[in-house]
Amino acid sequence: MIIWGIRKYSIYTDIDHGIQCPHCSDKEEGVELEVSRKHLRIFWIPTLAFRKKLSLRCLNCGSKIKLKSLRDSEQVRLMNLKGKHRAPLWQFSGLFVLAIFIAIMIPVIQNSNAADLEKIKNPEMGYYLRYRVPGGGYSSYYIESVSKDTVLLRPLELSSRKMTRLYQIEKLENHSDSLIYWSKSDLLQEYTDGSIYGIRVD
């Protein structure tokens, strides 16, 4: 299960006494400025960042102030202020974790694919060949026997709508007694085309 959520992180805050509130006309108390950014958090780690936001709040009347309600010169000054302040690197720590994870997983996946290809080229009795069912779903073949050029398969009589749930029905007693004969070259072609996507070895 993946735990995720969205949280706002403050980048910069200040009190500006140069802005007159368009609601109460006060200028002495000042206006609270905040530059913030929302992040997608995965397992509480900030990962993906959304667009920065500038928030204005009058400290006298508490009203939120829209940037468009201010004079053009103030709008330009505040937009420059917003662009000047950037989020600290720790707010992107999830991206670094993700990059490290991908760097670790790439060789693992490559080695796994190489191992599967070797099993396809040299199949053995007892292998489960997992394949995509045309129209949707996942199922498997059980290798009953192997000769010099031919592979004898028992198809699974059931299919799973989810790849991750296939193991729940992938049992020998659920495979048909009807046998399918494939040449080893056909088996390799099915794997190359992506119809067969994985191999389970007990």
DRENVEX-9828 format. One record per atom (N, C-alpha, C): atom name; x negated, y negated, z. Coordinates in nm, 3 decimals. Last residue first. Layout:
# residues N
{node 'CA',{X,Y,Z}}
...
//
This chain:
# residues 202
{node 'N',{-0.918,2.293,-0.939}}
{node 'CA',{-0.901,2.338,-0.801}}
{node 'C',{-1.030,2.403,-0.750}}
{node 'N',{-0.926,2.017,-1.137}}
{node 'CA',{-0.993,2.145,-1.115}}
{node 'C',{-0.979,2.181,-0.968}}
{node 'N',{-0.759,1.832,-1.376}}
{node 'CA',{-0.765,1.868,-1.234}}
{node 'C',{-0.827,2.006,-1.224}}
{node 'N',{-0.815,1.573,-1.601}}
{node 'CA',{-0.830,1.716,-1.573}}
{node 'C',{-0.837,1.736,-1.423}}
{node 'N',{-0.649,1.339,-1.823}}
{node 'CA',{-0.724,1.379,-1.704}}
{node 'C',{-0.724,1.528,-1.684}}
{node 'N',{-0.512,1.283,-2.053}}
{node 'CA',{-0.581,1.172,-1.988}}
{node 'C',{-0.664,1.213,-1.866}}
{node 'N',{-0.410,1.364,-2.366}}
{node 'CA',{-0.461,1.424,-2.243}}
{node 'C',{-0.548,1.319,-2.175}}
{node 'N',{-0.379,1.150,-2.543}}
{node 'CA',{-0.262,1.225,-2.497}}
{node 'C',{-0.295,1.298,-2.367}}
{node 'N',{-0.605,1.029,-2.644}}
{node 'CA',{-0.550,0.975,-2.520}}
{node 'C',{-0.426,1.047,-2.470}}
{node 'N',{-0.750,1.123,-2.853}}
{node 'CA',{-0.635,1.037,-2.885}}
{node 'C',{-0.571,0.977,-2.761}}
{node 'N',{-0.927,1.289,-2.718}}
{node 'CA',{-0.979,1.170,-2.786}}
{node 'C',{-0.867,1.072,-2.817}}
{node 'N',{-0.752,1.492,-2.639}}
{node 'CA',{-0.821,1.411,-2.538}}
{node 'C',{-0.872,1.281,-2.599}}
{node 'N',{-0.677,1.596,-2.884}}
{node 'CA',{-0.573,1.545,-2.793}}
{node 'C',{-0.634,1.455,-2.685}}
{node 'N',{-0.927,1.682,-2.977}}
{node 'CA',{-0.857,1.574,-3.047}}
{node 'C',{-0.749,1.513,-2.959}}
{node 'N',{-0.984,1.891,-2.804}}
{node 'CA',{-1.072,1.774,-2.805}}
{node 'C',{-1.003,1.655,-2.871}}
{node 'N',{-0.780,2.066,-2.880}}
{node 'CA',{-0.787,2.017,-2.742}}
{node 'C',{-0.872,1.890,-2.735}}
{node 'N',{-0.852,2.122,-3.140}}
{node 'CA',{-0.725,2.054,-3.114}}
{node 'C',{-0.725,1.992,-2.974}}
{node 'N',{-1.091,2.259,-3.091}}
{node 'CA',{-1.097,2.132,-3.165}}
{node 'C',{-0.967,2.052,-3.147}}
{node 'N',{-0.999,2.485,-2.970}}
{node 'CA',{-1.079,2.392,-2.889}}
{node 'C',{-1.091,2.257,-2.958}}
{node 'N',{-0.656,2.546,-3.049}}
{node 'CA',{-0.798,2.561,-3.077}}
{node 'C',{-0.873,2.461,-2.991}}
{node 'N',{-0.398,2.681,-2.848}}
{node 'CA',{-0.464,2.565,-2.908}}
{node 'C',{-0.608,2.603,-2.940}}
{node 'N',{-0.097,2.834,-2.788}}
{node 'CA',{-0.233,2.856,-2.834}}
{node 'C',{-0.285,2.728,-2.898}}
{node 'N',{0.109,2.872,-2.508}}
{node 'CA',{0.076,2.789,-2.625}}
{node 'C',{-0.070,2.813,-2.659}}
{node 'N',{0.356,3.086,-2.362}}
{node 'CA',{0.218,3.047,-2.384}}
{node 'C',{0.202,2.966,-2.513}}
{node 'N',{0.587,3.097,-2.102}}
{node 'CA',{0.566,3.085,-2.246}}
{node 'C',{0.429,3.026,-2.272}}
{node 'N',{0.607,3.064,-1.838}}
{node 'CA',{0.543,3.188,-1.881}}
{node 'C',{0.522,3.190,-2.031}}
{node 'N',{0.539,2.728,-1.716}}
{node 'CA',{0.616,2.826,-1.792}}
{node 'C',{0.535,2.952,-1.821}}
{node 'N',{0.474,2.626,-1.383}}
{node 'CA',{0.432,2.633,-1.522}}
{node 'C',{0.501,2.751,-1.592}}
{node 'N',{0.532,2.640,-1.120}}
{node 'CA',{0.617,2.553,-1.201}}
{node 'C',{0.578,2.553,-1.348}}
{node 'N',{0.337,2.792,-1.004}}
{node 'CA',{0.469,2.855,-1.018}}
{node 'C',{0.566,2.769,-1.101}}
{node 'N',{0.123,2.610,-0.992}}
{node 'CA',{0.119,2.718,-1.089}}
{node 'C',{0.257,2.780,-1.112}}
{node 'N',{0.216,2.268,-0.977}}
{node 'CA',{0.186,2.393,-0.911}}
{node 'C',{0.199,2.506,-1.012}}
{node 'N',{0.280,1.971,-0.974}}
{node 'CA',{0.178,2.041,-1.053}}
{node 'C',{0.130,2.166,-0.977}}
{node 'N',{0.437,1.818,-0.822}}
{node 'CA',{0.504,1.925,-0.898}}
{node 'C',{0.405,2.011,-0.975}}
{node 'N',{0.261,1.642,-0.701}}
{node 'CA',{0.366,1.703,-0.619}}
{node 'C',{0.435,1.819,-0.689}}
{node 'N',{0.096,1.531,-0.892}}
{node 'CA',{0.040,1.637,-0.809}}
{node 'C',{0.147,1.711,-0.728}}
{node 'N',{0.239,1.317,-0.997}}
{node 'CA',{0.232,1.442,-1.071}}
{node 'C',{0.186,1.558,-0.985}}
{node 'N',{0.242,1.069,-0.888}}
{node 'CA',{0.327,1.170,-0.823}}
{node 'C',{0.319,1.307,-0.892}}
{node 'N',{0.093,0.897,-1.041}}
{node 'CA',{0.043,0.927,-0.907}}
{node 'C',{0.123,1.034,-0.835}}
{node 'N',{0.247,0.863,-1.270}}
{node 'CA',{0.122,0.937,-1.278}}
{node 'C',{0.073,0.982,-1.141}}
{node 'N',{0.596,0.905,-1.259}}
{node 'CA',{0.479,0.830,-1.216}}
{node 'C',{0.355,0.920,-1.220}}
{node 'N',{0.775,1.087,-1.345}}
{node 'CA',{0.786,0.953,-1.403}}
{node 'C',{0.665,0.868,-1.367}}
{node 'N',{0.677,1.414,-1.433}}
{node 'CA',{0.686,1.310,-1.331}}
{node 'C',{0.693,1.175,-1.400}}
{node 'N',{0.830,1.723,-1.535}}
{node 'CA',{0.749,1.604,-1.561}}
{node 'C',{0.773,1.502,-1.451}}
{node 'N',{0.821,2.083,-1.571}}
{node 'CA',{0.871,1.959,-1.513}}
{node 'C',{0.782,1.842,-1.557}}
{node 'N',{0.689,2.299,-1.664}}
{node 'CA',{0.829,2.286,-1.704}}
{node 'C',{0.893,2.158,-1.652}}
{node 'N',{0.369,2.290,-1.805}}
{node 'CA',{0.449,2.261,-1.686}}
{node 'C',{0.592,2.235,-1.730}}
{node 'N',{0.254,2.551,-2.025}}
{node 'CA',{0.303,2.414,-2.000}}
{node 'C',{0.382,2.403,-1.871}}
{node 'N',{-0.034,2.726,-2.042}}
{node 'CA',{0.101,2.739,-1.987}}
{node 'C',{0.152,2.600,-1.953}}
{node 'N',{-0.255,2.816,-2.312}}
{node 'CA',{-0.201,2.721,-2.215}}
{node 'C',{-0.062,2.759,-2.169}}
{node 'N',{-0.561,2.925,-2.425}}
{node 'CA',{-0.424,2.969,-2.400}}
{node 'C',{-0.367,2.887,-2.285}}
{node 'N',{-0.778,2.827,-2.677}}
{node 'CA',{-0.740,2.804,-2.537}}
{node 'C',{-0.592,2.842,-2.523}}
{node 'N',{-1.036,2.955,-2.892}}
{node 'CA',{-0.895,2.931,-2.860}}
{node 'C',{-0.875,2.914,-2.710}}
{node 'N',{-1.289,3.038,-2.954}}
{node 'CA',{-1.240,2.919,-3.022}}
{node 'C',{-1.100,2.878,-2.981}}
{node 'N',{-1.342,3.238,-2.754}}
{node 'CA',{-1.451,3.166,-2.821}}
{node 'C',{-1.402,3.034,-2.882}}
{node 'N',{-1.093,3.182,-2.500}}
{node 'CA',{-1.174,3.269,-2.584}}
{node 'C',{-1.279,3.184,-2.654}}
{node 'N',{-0.941,3.151,-2.189}}
{node 'CA',{-1.021,3.085,-2.291}}
{node 'C',{-1.100,3.190,-2.367}}
{node 'N',{-0.624,3.125,-2.017}}
{node 'CA',{-0.745,3.196,-2.057}}
{node 'C',{-0.815,3.119,-2.168}}
{node 'N',{-0.460,2.929,-1.905}}
{node 'CA',{-0.444,3.069,-1.867}}
{node 'C',{-0.568,3.151,-1.900}}
{node 'N',{-0.453,2.615,-1.795}}
{node 'CA',{-0.531,2.701,-1.883}}
{node 'C',{-0.528,2.844,-1.830}}
{node 'N',{-0.157,2.437,-1.785}}
{node 'CA',{-0.248,2.521,-1.706}}
{node 'C',{-0.322,2.613,-1.803}}
{node 'N',{-0.076,2.101,-1.856}}
{node 'CA',{-0.091,2.239,-1.903}}
{node 'C',{-0.185,2.311,-1.808}}
{node 'N',{0.156,1.851,-1.735}}
{node 'CA',{0.025,1.915,-1.747}}
{node 'C',{0.036,2.053,-1.810}}
{node 'N',{0.290,1.512,-1.740}}
{node 'CA',{0.301,1.654,-1.714}}
{node 'C',{0.163,1.717,-1.732}}
{node 'N',{0.477,1.210,-1.721}}
{node 'CA',{0.348,1.279,-1.715}}
{node 'C',{0.371,1.426,-1.679}}
{node 'N',{0.657,0.947,-1.902}}
{node 'CA',{0.639,1.053,-1.804}}
{node 'C',{0.504,1.121,-1.817}}
{node 'N',{0.768,0.883,-2.235}}
{node 'CA',{0.750,0.842,-2.096}}
{node 'C',{0.741,0.959,-2.000}}
{node 'N',{0.763,0.950,-2.498}}
{node 'CA',{0.885,0.887,-2.449}}
{node 'C',{0.876,0.845,-2.304}}
{node 'N',{0.560,1.231,-2.450}}
{node 'CA',{0.616,1.136,-2.546}}
{node 'C',{0.749,1.080,-2.495}}
{node 'N',{0.370,1.245,-2.155}}
{node 'CA',{0.485,1.300,-2.225}}
{node 'C',{0.537,1.195,-2.324}}
{node 'N',{0.027,1.275,-2.123}}
{node 'CA',{0.140,1.182,-2.128}}
{node 'C',{0.251,1.242,-2.212}}
{node 'N',{-0.132,1.533,-1.923}}
{node 'CA',{-0.104,1.460,-2.047}}
{node 'C',{0.018,1.371,-2.032}}
{node 'N',{-0.389,1.725,-1.776}}
{node 'CA',{-0.280,1.630,-1.757}}
{node 'C',{-0.259,1.546,-1.883}}
{node 'N',{-0.467,2.048,-1.737}}
{node 'CA',{-0.487,1.938,-1.831}}
{node 'C',{-0.367,1.844,-1.823}}
{node 'N',{-0.621,2.230,-1.496}}
{node 'CA',{-0.493,2.166,-1.527}}
{node 'C',{-0.522,2.045,-1.617}}
{node 'N',{-0.810,2.534,-1.513}}
{node 'CA',{-0.803,2.389,-1.526}}
{node 'C',{-0.657,2.346,-1.549}}
{node 'N',{-0.800,2.806,-1.526}}
{node 'CA',{-0.768,2.744,-1.398}}
{node 'C',{-0.765,2.593,-1.402}}
{node 'N',{-1.070,2.876,-1.744}}
{node 'CA',{-0.944,2.919,-1.686}}
{node 'C',{-0.923,2.851,-1.550}}
{node 'N',{-1.229,2.596,-1.900}}
{node 'CA',{-1.233,2.720,-1.824}}
{node 'C',{-1.094,2.752,-1.770}}
{node 'N',{-1.383,2.423,-2.179}}
{node 'CA',{-1.271,2.450,-2.086}}
{node 'C',{-1.286,2.585,-2.018}}
{node 'N',{-1.589,2.233,-2.288}}
{node 'CA',{-1.615,2.367,-2.234}}
{node 'C',{-1.507,2.403,-2.132}}
{node 'N',{-1.478,1.998,-2.367}}
{node 'CA',{-1.561,2.070,-2.464}}
{node 'C',{-1.589,2.213,-2.419}}
{node 'N',{-1.356,1.926,-2.129}}
{node 'CA',{-1.274,1.947,-2.248}}
{node 'C',{-1.352,2.028,-2.352}}
{node 'N',{-1.577,1.892,-1.964}}
{node 'CA',{-1.481,1.999,-1.932}}
{node 'C',{-1.391,2.029,-2.051}}
{node 'N',{-1.690,1.670,-2.085}}
{node 'CA',{-1.767,1.794,-2.081}}
{node 'C',{-1.675,1.913,-2.051}}
{node 'N',{-1.493,1.483,-2.033}}
{node 'CA',{-1.523,1.519,-2.172}}
{node 'C',{-1.600,1.651,-2.179}}
{node 'N',{-1.515,1.462,-1.755}}
{node 'CA',{-1.393,1.515,-1.816}}
{node 'C',{-1.418,1.560,-1.959}}
{node 'N',{-1.769,1.344,-1.733}}
{node 'CA',{-1.747,1.476,-1.675}}
{node 'C',{-1.622,1.541,-1.735}}
{node 'N',{-1.722,1.099,-1.854}}
{node 'CA',{-1.821,1.189,-1.913}}
{node 'C',{-1.803,1.331,-1.862}}
{node 'N',{-1.538,0.992,-1.676}}
{node 'CA',{-1.498,1.018,-1.815}}
{node 'C',{-1.594,1.114,-1.883}}
{node 'N',{-1.701,0.970,-1.449}}
{node 'CA',{-1.583,1.055,-1.445}}
{node 'C',{-1.537,1.091,-1.586}}
{node 'N',{-1.888,0.783,-1.535}}
{node 'CA',{-1.934,0.918,-1.501}}
{node 'C',{-1.818,1.016,-1.499}}
{node 'N',{-1.716,0.563,-1.567}}
{node 'CA',{-1.791,0.614,-1.682}}
{node 'C',{-1.840,0.757,-1.656}}
{node 'N',{-1.630,0.526,-1.305}}
{node 'CA',{-1.533,0.564,-1.409}}
{node 'C',{-1.604,0.623,-1.530}}
{node 'N',{-1.876,0.454,-1.190}}
{node 'CA',{-1.802,0.568,-1.137}}
{node 'C',{-1.703,0.620,-1.241}}
{node 'N',{-1.950,0.220,-1.329}}
{node 'CA',{-2.028,0.343,-1.349}}
{node 'C',{-1.958,0.468,-1.297}}
{node 'N',{-1.721,0.059,-1.231}}
{node 'CA',{-1.748,0.083,-1.374}}
{node 'C',{-1.834,0.208,-1.396}}
{node 'N',{-1.722,0.025,-0.951}}
{node 'CA',{-1.630,0.122,-1.012}}
{node 'C',{-1.661,0.153,-1.158}}
{node 'N',{-1.906,-0.177,-0.896}}
{node 'CA',{-1.927,-0.043,-0.840}}
{node 'C',{-1.846,0.061,-0.916}}
{node 'N',{-1.794,-0.393,-1.027}}
{node 'CA',{-1.931,-0.353,-1.061}}
{node 'C',{-1.963,-0.212,-1.011}}
{node 'N',{-1.550,-0.410,-0.892}}
{node 'CA',{-1.552,-0.373,-1.034}}
{node 'C',{-1.690,-0.323,-1.076}}
{node 'N',{-1.645,-0.492,-0.639}}
{node 'CA',{-1.570,-0.366,-0.653}}
{node 'C',{-1.572,-0.317,-0.798}}
{node 'N',{-1.757,-0.738,-0.702}}
{node 'CA',{-1.844,-0.632,-0.650}}
{node 'C',{-1.777,-0.496,-0.667}}
{node 'N',{-1.525,-0.874,-0.779}}
{node 'CA',{-1.634,-0.858,-0.874}}
{node 'C',{-1.727,-0.745,-0.831}}
{node 'N',{-1.379,-0.872,-0.539}}
{node 'CA',{-1.326,-0.803,-0.657}}
{node 'C',{-1.436,-0.776,-0.758}}
{node 'N',{-1.543,-1.033,-0.381}}
{node 'CA',{-1.519,-0.894,-0.340}}
{node 'C',{-1.470,-0.812,-0.460}}
{node 'N',{-1.519,-1.270,-0.525}}
{node 'CA',{-1.651,-1.208,-0.511}}
{node 'C',{-1.637,-1.060,-0.472}}
{node 'N',{-1.247,-1.317,-0.493}}
{node 'CA',{-1.300,-1.297,-0.628}}
{node 'C',{-1.437,-1.231,-0.624}}
{node 'N',{-1.227,-1.360,-0.218}}
{node 'CA',{-1.166,-1.241,-0.276}}
{node 'C',{-1.216,-1.212,-0.416}}
{node 'N',{-1.341,-1.610,-0.178}}
{node 'CA',{-1.417,-1.491,-0.137}}
{node 'C',{-1.359,-1.363,-0.197}}
{node 'N',{-1.259,-1.862,-0.222}}
{node 'CA',{-1.258,-1.774,-0.339}}
{node 'C',{-1.329,-1.642,-0.307}}
{node 'N',{-1.297,-1.998,0.007}}
{node 'CA',{-1.159,-1.982,-0.035}}
{node 'C',{-1.146,-1.896,-0.161}}
{node 'N',{-1.568,-2.024,0.023}}
{node 'CA',{-1.508,-1.914,0.100}}
{node 'C',{-1.362,-1.893,0.062}}
{node 'N',{-1.633,-2.255,-0.118}}
{node 'CA',{-1.648,-2.125,-0.184}}
{node 'C',{-1.579,-2.011,-0.109}}
{node 'N',{-1.388,-2.519,-0.077}}
{node 'CA',{-1.512,-2.449,-0.041}}
{node 'C',{-1.514,-2.308,-0.100}}
{node 'N',{-1.242,-2.713,-0.342}}
{node 'CA',{-1.228,-2.613,-0.235}}
{node 'C',{-1.362,-2.549,-0.204}}
{node 'N',{-1.326,-3.059,-0.391}}
{node 'CA',{-1.312,-2.921,-0.436}}
{node 'C',{-1.305,-2.826,-0.317}}
{node 'N',{-1.248,-3.384,-0.467}}
{node 'CA',{-1.265,-3.286,-0.359}}
{node 'C',{-1.233,-3.146,-0.409}}
{node 'N',{-1.195,-3.529,-0.699}}
{node 'CA',{-1.328,-3.534,-0.638}}
{node 'C',{-1.352,-3.421,-0.539}}
{node 'N',{-0.928,-3.515,-0.762}}
{node 'CA',{-1.023,-3.443,-0.845}}
{node 'C',{-1.162,-3.434,-0.785}}
{node 'N',{-0.822,-3.680,-0.560}}
{node 'CA',{-0.783,-3.540,-0.567}}
{node 'C',{-0.884,-3.459,-0.648}}
{node 'N',{-0.933,-3.925,-0.634}}
{node 'CA',{-0.966,-3.866,-0.503}}
{node 'C',{-0.935,-3.717,-0.503}}
{node 'N',{-0.807,-3.963,-0.875}}
{node 'CA',{-0.952,-3.949,-0.873}}
{node 'C',{-1.000,-3.885,-0.743}}
{node 'N',{-0.550,-3.992,-0.777}}
{node 'CA',{-0.578,-3.878,-0.865}}
{node 'C',{-0.729,-3.854,-0.875}}
{node 'N',{-0.580,-4.231,-0.634}}
{node 'CA',{-0.550,-4.108,-0.561}}
{node 'C',{-0.576,-3.984,-0.647}}
{node 'N',{-0.631,-4.415,-0.841}}
{node 'CA',{-0.727,-4.397,-0.730}}
{node 'C',{-0.705,-4.264,-0.659}}
{node 'N',{-0.396,-4.392,-0.995}}
{node 'CA',{-0.526,-4.359,-1.053}}
{node 'C',{-0.629,-4.330,-0.945}}
{node 'N',{-0.207,-4.485,-0.808}}
{node 'CA',{-0.196,-4.350,-0.864}}
{node 'C',{-0.330,-4.305,-0.921}}
{node 'N',{-0.291,-4.745,-0.772}}
{node 'CA',{-0.298,-4.652,-0.659}}
{node 'C',{-0.289,-4.508,-0.707}}
{node 'N',{-0.235,-4.850,-1.024}}
{node 'CA',{-0.373,-4.853,-0.975}}
{node 'C',{-0.392,-4.755,-0.858}}
{node 'N',{0.045,-4.822,-1.038}}
{node 'CA',{-0.042,-4.747,-1.130}}
{node 'C',{-0.185,-4.739,-1.079}}
{node 'N',{0.206,-4.787,-0.715}}
{node 'CA',{0.155,-4.866,-0.828}}
{node 'C',{0.057,-4.784,-0.911}}
{node 'N',{0.426,-4.504,-0.646}}
{node 'CA',{0.323,-4.602,-0.613}}
{node 'C',{0.281,-4.679,-0.738}}
{node 'N',{0.590,-4.307,-0.726}}
{node 'CA',{0.655,-4.424,-0.667}}
{node 'C',{0.555,-4.534,-0.633}}
{node 'N',{0.439,-4.093,-0.804}}
{node 'CA',{0.494,-4.178,-0.910}}
{node 'C',{0.561,-4.305,-0.856}}
{node 'N',{0.390,-3.957,-0.567}}
{node 'CA',{0.281,-4.033,-0.628}}
{node 'C',{0.335,-4.133,-0.732}}
{node 'N',{0.623,-3.982,-0.304}}
{node 'CA',{0.590,-3.930,-0.436}}
{node 'C',{0.486,-4.021,-0.501}}
{node 'N',{0.597,-3.918,0.035}}
{node 'CA',{0.586,-4.019,-0.070}}
{node 'C',{0.546,-3.953,-0.201}}
{node 'N',{0.805,-3.828,0.301}}
{node 'CA',{0.710,-3.784,0.200}}
{node 'C',{0.714,-3.884,0.085}}
{node 'N',{0.838,-4.009,0.609}}
{node 'CA',{0.886,-3.972,0.475}}
{node 'C',{0.772,-3.923,0.387}}
{node 'N',{0.768,-4.106,0.856}}
{node 'CA',{0.761,-3.961,0.835}}
{node 'C',{0.806,-3.916,0.697}}
{node 'N',{0.744,-4.367,0.922}}
{node 'CA',{0.880,-4.314,0.911}}
{node 'C',{0.885,-4.164,0.885}}
{node 'N',{0.459,-4.381,0.974}}
{node 'CA',{0.555,-4.465,1.045}}
{node 'C',{0.695,-4.404,1.042}}
{node 'N',{0.308,-4.224,0.810}}
{node 'CA',{0.297,-4.198,0.953}}
{node 'C',{0.394,-4.282,1.035}}
{node 'N',{0.414,-4.078,0.510}}
{node 'CA',{0.407,-4.202,0.588}}
{node 'C',{0.405,-4.168,0.738}}
{node 'N',{0.226,-3.861,0.316}}
{node 'CA',{0.332,-3.871,0.418}}
{node 'C',{0.311,-3.997,0.500}}
{node 'N',{0.143,-3.682,0.024}}
{node 'CA',{0.140,-3.810,0.093}}
{node 'C',{0.256,-3.816,0.192}}
{node 'N',{-0.062,-3.441,-0.134}}
{node 'CA',{0.057,-3.470,-0.055}}
{node 'C',{0.038,-3.602,0.020}}
{node 'N',{-0.168,-3.287,-0.423}}
{node 'CA',{-0.189,-3.404,-0.338}}
{node 'C',{-0.058,-3.436,-0.267}}
{node 'N',{-0.293,-2.967,-0.506}}
{node 'CA',{-0.178,-3.053,-0.484}}
{node 'C',{-0.216,-3.167,-0.391}}
{node 'N',{-0.439,-2.749,-0.755}}
{node 'CA',{-0.448,-2.836,-0.637}}
{node 'C',{-0.326,-2.929,-0.629}}
{node 'N',{-0.306,-2.437,-0.869}}
{node 'CA',{-0.343,-2.576,-0.893}}
{node 'C',{-0.345,-2.656,-0.763}}
{node 'N',{-0.430,-2.137,-0.705}}
{node 'CA',{-0.336,-2.210,-0.787}}
{node 'C',{-0.381,-2.356,-0.797}}
{node 'N',{-0.664,-1.867,-0.701}}
{node 'CA',{-0.626,-2.002,-0.661}}
{node 'C',{-0.526,-2.062,-0.759}}
{node 'N',{-0.692,-1.539,-0.570}}
{node 'CA',{-0.663,-1.624,-0.685}}
{node 'C',{-0.612,-1.760,-0.639}}
{node 'N',{-0.783,-1.487,-0.282}}
{node 'CA',{-0.836,-1.432,-0.407}}
{node 'C',{-0.815,-1.526,-0.525}}
{node 'N',{-0.835,-1.463,0.061}}
{node 'CA',{-0.796,-1.551,-0.050}}
{node 'C',{-0.864,-1.506,-0.179}}
{node 'N',{-0.735,-1.176,0.232}}
{node 'CA',{-0.852,-1.241,0.173}}
{node 'C',{-0.806,-1.330,0.058}}
{node 'N',{-0.524,-1.027,0.326}}
{node 'CA',{-0.559,-1.149,0.400}}
{node 'C',{-0.682,-1.221,0.345}}
{node 'N',{-0.483,-0.843,0.119}}
{node 'CA',{-0.538,-0.797,0.248}}
{node 'C',{-0.598,-0.915,0.325}}
{node 'N',{-0.494,-1.113,-0.086}}
{node 'CA',{-0.481,-0.968,-0.088}}
{node 'C',{-0.555,-0.913,0.033}}
{node 'N',{-0.338,-1.416,-0.153}}
{node 'CA',{-0.423,-1.341,-0.061}}
{node 'C',{-0.391,-1.192,-0.072}}
{node 'N',{-0.345,-1.686,-0.365}}
{node 'CA',{-0.293,-1.551,-0.350}}
{node 'C',{-0.389,-1.474,-0.262}}
{node 'N',{-0.333,-2.016,-0.238}}
{node 'CA',{-0.410,-1.900,-0.283}}
{node 'C',{-0.328,-1.773,-0.269}}
{node 'N',{-0.289,-2.364,-0.295}}
{node 'CA',{-0.234,-2.234,-0.255}}
{node 'C',{-0.317,-2.123,-0.316}}
{node 'N',{-0.451,-2.650,-0.170}}
{node 'CA',{-0.438,-2.553,-0.279}}
{node 'C',{-0.383,-2.423,-0.222}}
{node 'N',{-0.459,-3.005,-0.108}}
{node 'CA',{-0.450,-2.864,-0.070}}
{node 'C',{-0.439,-2.777,-0.194}}
{node 'N',{-0.516,-3.308,0.037}}
{node 'CA',{-0.540,-3.233,-0.087}}
{node 'C',{-0.545,-3.085,-0.048}}
{node 'N',{-0.333,-3.550,0.199}}
{node 'CA',{-0.383,-3.413,0.207}}
{node 'C',{-0.398,-3.356,0.066}}
{node 'N',{-0.298,-3.847,0.387}}
{node 'CA',{-0.330,-3.784,0.259}}
{node 'C',{-0.376,-3.641,0.284}}
{node 'N',{-0.074,-4.051,0.553}}
{node 'CA',{-0.157,-3.930,0.565}}
{node 'C',{-0.174,-3.867,0.427}}
{node 'N',{-0.087,-4.397,0.571}}
{node 'CA',{-0.030,-4.281,0.502}}
{node 'C',{-0.127,-4.164,0.513}}
{node 'N',{-0.028,-4.647,0.828}}
{node 'CA',{-0.105,-4.571,0.730}}
{node 'C',{-0.028,-4.453,0.672}}
{node 'N',{0.058,-4.843,0.998}}
{node 'CA',{0.039,-4.708,1.052}}
{node 'C',{-0.044,-4.621,0.957}}
{node 'N',{0.072,-5.065,0.817}}
{node 'CA',{-0.020,-5.064,0.931}}
{node 'C',{-0.048,-4.924,0.983}}
{node 'N',{0.267,-5.058,0.634}}
{node 'CA',{0.130,-5.041,0.583}}
{node 'C',{0.031,-5.026,0.696}}
{node 'N',{0.610,-5.000,0.549}}
{node 'CA',{0.502,-5.011,0.649}}
{node 'C',{0.367,-4.986,0.583}}
{node 'N',{0.832,-4.965,0.393}}
{node 'CA',{0.748,-5.082,0.364}}
{node 'C',{0.635,-5.101,0.465}}
{node 'N',{0.980,-4.739,0.399}}
{node 'CA',{0.995,-4.829,0.513}}
{node 'C',{0.911,-4.956,0.500}}
{node 'N',{0.937,-4.640,0.132}}
{node 'CA',{1.060,-4.614,0.206}}
{node 'C',{1.084,-4.716,0.318}}
{node 'N',{0.688,-4.682,0.027}}
{node 'CA',{0.804,-4.732,-0.050}}
{node 'C',{0.937,-4.713,0.021}}
{node 'N',{0.423,-4.792,0.227}}
{node 'CA',{0.527,-4.690,0.213}}
{node 'C',{0.646,-4.748,0.135}}
{node 'N',{0.125,-4.895,0.087}}
{node 'CA',{0.249,-4.941,0.151}}
{node 'C',{0.359,-4.839,0.123}}
{node 'N',{-0.206,-4.810,0.143}}
{node 'CA',{-0.082,-4.777,0.073}}
{node 'C',{0.037,-4.827,0.153}}
{node 'N',{-0.430,-4.839,0.292}}
{node 'CA',{-0.416,-4.929,0.178}}
{node 'C',{-0.287,-4.907,0.101}}
{node 'N',{-0.492,-4.664,0.483}}
{node 'CA',{-0.420,-4.784,0.527}}
{node 'C',{-0.400,-4.883,0.413}}
{node 'N',{-0.487,-4.320,0.500}}
{node 'CA',{-0.510,-4.432,0.409}}
{node 'C',{-0.424,-4.551,0.455}}
{node 'N',{-0.647,-4.060,0.651}}
{node 'CA',{-0.542,-4.160,0.674}}
{node 'C',{-0.578,-4.282,0.589}}
{node 'N',{-0.701,-3.726,0.520}}
{node 'CA',{-0.747,-3.860,0.559}}
{node 'C',{-0.624,-3.947,0.586}}
{node 'N',{-0.831,-3.407,0.413}}
{node 'CA',{-0.727,-3.488,0.479}}
{node 'C',{-0.786,-3.622,0.520}}
{node 'N',{-0.885,-3.136,0.191}}
{node 'CA',{-0.927,-3.270,0.236}}
{node 'C',{-0.808,-3.339,0.302}}
{node 'N',{-0.790,-2.876,0.174}}
{node 'CA',{-0.924,-2.906,0.123}}
{node 'C',{-0.976,-3.038,0.180}}
{node 'N',{-0.595,-2.625,0.324}}
{node 'CA',{-0.625,-2.767,0.313}}
{node 'C',{-0.770,-2.787,0.270}}
{node 'N',{-0.412,-2.369,0.173}}
{node 'CA',{-0.536,-2.405,0.241}}
{node 'C',{-0.563,-2.554,0.217}}
{node 'N',{-0.122,-2.167,0.191}}
{node 'CA',{-0.181,-2.297,0.156}}
{node 'C',{-0.307,-2.321,0.239}}
{node 'N',{-0.074,-1.838,0.067}}
{node 'CA',{-0.096,-1.930,0.178}}
{node 'C',{-0.161,-2.058,0.128}}
{node 'N',{0.099,-1.546,-0.014}}
{node 'CA',{0.050,-1.675,-0.062}}
{node 'C',{0.039,-1.770,0.057}}
{node 'N',{0.010,-1.193,-0.008}}
{node 'CA',{0.093,-1.308,0.025}}
{node 'C',{0.030,-1.434,-0.030}}
{node 'N',{-0.014,-0.836,0.045}}
{node 'CA',{-0.047,-0.961,-0.023}}
{node 'C',{0.049,-1.071,0.021}}
{node 'N',{-0.125,-0.516,0.075}}
{node 'CA',{-0.068,-0.626,0.152}}
{node 'C',{-0.111,-0.756,0.086}}
{node 'N',{-0.054,-0.220,-0.086}}
{node 'CA',{-0.129,-0.345,-0.096}}
{node 'C',{-0.055,-0.454,-0.019}}
{node 'N',{-0.084,0.119,0.000}}
{node 'CA',{0.000,0.000,0.000}}
{node 'C',{-0.088,-0.125,0.000}}
//
